[in-house]
């Protein structure tokens, strides 16, 4: 097993990005690429140093997101591979993680990858479902995008795990109701995740996971070879997927981590959520989030609660 089952409960945070979909690779909006640019790298260095200084040792960081940057397309519209900036940006990321003493769970794809395409100021966002759901294009995606990343960084000590896809439930037919025409069949999503998990095991020494939206939808990813399960929790999901439920009752064959939880707008303070997760035998918990500006983020509150937990 690549994920130590006897490891003590740990607490981390979702970065989750400096710029959504723009940290790795170039596009029309950023022709010079992402965090490998000197100015962005300096911001990244300061951000990671601040997170490490808060006593946090593990982060979760999104990479290719909805496919808006980092991809090269052939003239016939097929996927040619990664662009010339992805490795430079990822090299910078791994180096800065090492400098800060942080471990990372890299999220390869976000569920927006599967949403209908939109072109915004010359850049396609979303609209990549065919690269994952159909066998031949998926083979090209694995060969030309996923495998090169895993081969280059497969022994990097700062990488804890690869998260195949964030919250695939929202784009998988039969998991959410009502269904949308653009959704991927459940069998196709499972094939997509299974194939990438196999590559992670072949090309890296790291663990494989997938970011399930709640414990209720874990069956979508069970039996696919994951080394650690991951579930997210927000108040709106608690009625059907309560946080205060022992992990042992879920019948999982691998440990479970709490991959996201709110630090703002919840009826529970971050410290209470962490204590509930610890009590119910989650293996670890990652707050949302260090940098996002949204209705469920208050990083300062999380850090304050973290300090109180450590003093208790």
PyMOL commands that set and color helices and strands:
alter all, ss='L'
color gray80, all
select helices_A, chain A and resi 38-53+86-100+111-114+130-133+135-153+168-171+186-203+215-220+235-237+247-250+270-279+299-311
alter helices_A, ss='H'
color red, helices_A
select strands_A, chain A and resi 10-14+58-62+71-73+79-82+103-110+118-120+123-125+159-166+207-212+229-233+256-261+284-287
alter strands_A, ss='S'
color yellow, strands_A
deselect
rebuild
show_as cartoon
